[in-house]
Amino acid sequence: MFQLKENALVGIVTGSVSDQPIVDKVTTVLDEFGVIWEYNILSAHRTPNKTAKYASEAESRGVQVLIGIAGLAAALPGVLAAHSILPVIGVPGDLGPLAGIDALHSIVQMPPGIPVATVGIGNGKNAAYLALHILSLSNPDLQAKLRDYRLSLKDI
């Protein structure tokens, strides 16, 4: 069973509960900008049919961007992209024996025609900001909030 949220614009998917600290980084930013999100734990390897079903149905429910967070083999973002034409942002998990380097290499090596935008290892915040930028293309209010946010960065 999926944990779907009415009016969610961003679908966040992780392969396991161990990715929760990265999810928290994503949701904190989305909440600050007032963007509704949903979160599901789905594995590219343990629950491939459920993962494919979620990705293929997300667009019809109004989700506009998918964020896949995965470590180790990190197939999850690619599986999401294979089953949806929505933009997919991959976040390499920072756990495992190679501290996310393996996940980073896996996510960025997608075949032609099935892209996954990839942020740095464990960088849930940038995944959220990238999702916001994508959403702002059709949302002037969100675009204005992003402009204000960017201006505030000059003071840091």
N, C-alpha and C positions, 0 to 999 in steps of 0.2 A: 504494500500500500504506500502510495506517495503522500507526502505532507505538502499538499498544494495550498496556495494562498490566493484568494480572490484578488484580482487586480495586480498581481505581482508582475513587475517589469523585468526583474533579474532573477534567474534561476541559478542557485548555487548548488553544486554537486561535489561531494567528496567521496573518496573510496572507503574511508573508515573514520571512526570517531577521533582517531589520533590527529586528524587535521583541524580539529576544533579551534586551536589558537589562531590559525590563519583565517578561518571562517569569521572569527570575532573581529579581525582587522577589517575584513570586507564589510561586514554588516554595520560596524561602527560608522564607517564613512557613508554608506548608503542611507543609514538612519539620519545622519547629520544633514543630508540633502533632501530628506523626505521621500526617498524612493522605496517603494514596496518591493520586498524580495521574499523568496521562498528558499528553503534549504532541505536537501535530501541526501541521504547516504546511500549511494548506489555504486556498485563495483563493476568495472569493466570486465573483471575476471570471474567474480563470484556470482554476480547477478546480471549477466550480459543482456538477457531479454528484457528485464525491467529497465535497465539503463537505456536501451534502444527505444523502448516504448516511451519513457519520459522525454527523451530528446525529440522524438518524432511528433509528440503531441504538444510540446511546449508552445510553439508558435500559435497554434489554434486556440490556446487559452489566453493569449495576449502577452506572453513572455517575449521580450525583445532581445535579450542578451543572456547567454549562458556563461557561467564561470565554473570551470572544472579544476578542482584542486586535488593533486595526486602526487604521491612519491614513488620511489623505486622504479618500476617499469613505466609508470605514469601513462598508461594507455587511455585513461578516462577522458581527458579533453579531446583526444582524437576520435574516440568512439562517439562522443557527443556531436562533434563536427560531422562525422560520417552519417549521422542520422537526422541532421537538421541543417537548414540553410541559415539559421540564425548565426550572428557573430558569436564565436566561442573564444573566451579568454582562458588560457591555461596558466595555472600557478603551480610551479614545481614545489612539492613538499620538501621541507628541510630536515626530515628525519632519515634514518637509514644509514648504512655503513659509509656511503659516499656523501652524506650531508646535503643531498639534493642535486648534486652534479649529474647523477644518472638520470634523475627525473627531468632536469633541464634539457639534457641532450635528447631525451625521448620526445618531449613535447615539441621542441623546435624542428624536429625532423619529420614533418608531415609531408605526404605526397602532394604533387601539384594538383590544384583544384579543391583540396580539402584543407583550407588554412586554419590555423589556430594562432591567434595573437598570444604571445607569451611574455610574461613579466618575470622579474627576477625571482630567485629562489625565496620562497616564503613571503613574497611581497604582496600580501592581500590588499594593502592600501592602494597600490598602483593598479591592481586589477579592478578595484572599485572605481577609481578615478577614470580608468579607460572605459569602463561600462557607462559611467556618467557622461563622458564625452560622446559616446555613441548615441546614447539616449537624447542628448541635447540637440542633435541634428534635427529632431522633429519636435522639440519642446523648448520654446523661447524662454520660459520661466527658469528652467533648469540651466539653460545657456547663460542667463544673467547671473544666476548663483555661482556658476563656474567662473565667470569673469571676475566677480567680486572675490571669490576665493583666490584666484590667481593674483589679483592685486594685493591681497593680504600677505602673500608669500614674499613680497618685496621688503616687508618689515622684519623678516626673520634674519 
